[in-house]
Amino acid sequence: EFYGRSSLAALPDRSKLLEAYDRIYNGVAALDSSIDLSDLKLTHEQYKQVFYAYRGDPTGHFWLDEVNCQGRVFTQTQLMSRMIPAYFTDLTSDLDFAKERYSGAINSFIEGLDISEGASEYDITLAVHDALAMKASEYNTDKTHSPYYLMVENIGRCHAYCHTYTEILASFGISAFTIYGTDVNTSYR
């Protein structure tokens, strides 16, 4: 169970928040061009809670261009009608190949870590952090927000590092969540 998703279960209206999370998760996994949320009657604030919970979890959805996603609102009621995902089209044109390359890059990265048998969570998180900090060689492109480009092409910054970090820690059984600050374009883990 992802941290972001499970945190929604503690909120009022949890059933519709979890349903919205699952629709977004499944819609992005299926590369849907529009994800219908109209019957859930989510306020804009509830939509943001769900979207940030989804974004913060290590979902493995590296093809989502989360910075350019949009939410659509019914103008009469101001309730959310749908999410319009944005995708990195160079990845979605052959998503199976991209998944294979990403998985291979993650596995190679993990195999290259210097982590001794019986290492503590702190030692693992530190080793992953230090190795990731040396990963990117380019920062100022449109691709800097995806974990895929960080792991496969050594291009990345805030979003890419945080999402990759949570993905790798999850492979060690360590829970992590990406937190977004007041500047929506900056991530913290």
Order of alpha helices (4+ residues) and beta strands (2+ residues): alpha-alpha-beta-alpha-beta-beta-alpha-alpha-alpha-alpha-alpha-beta-beta
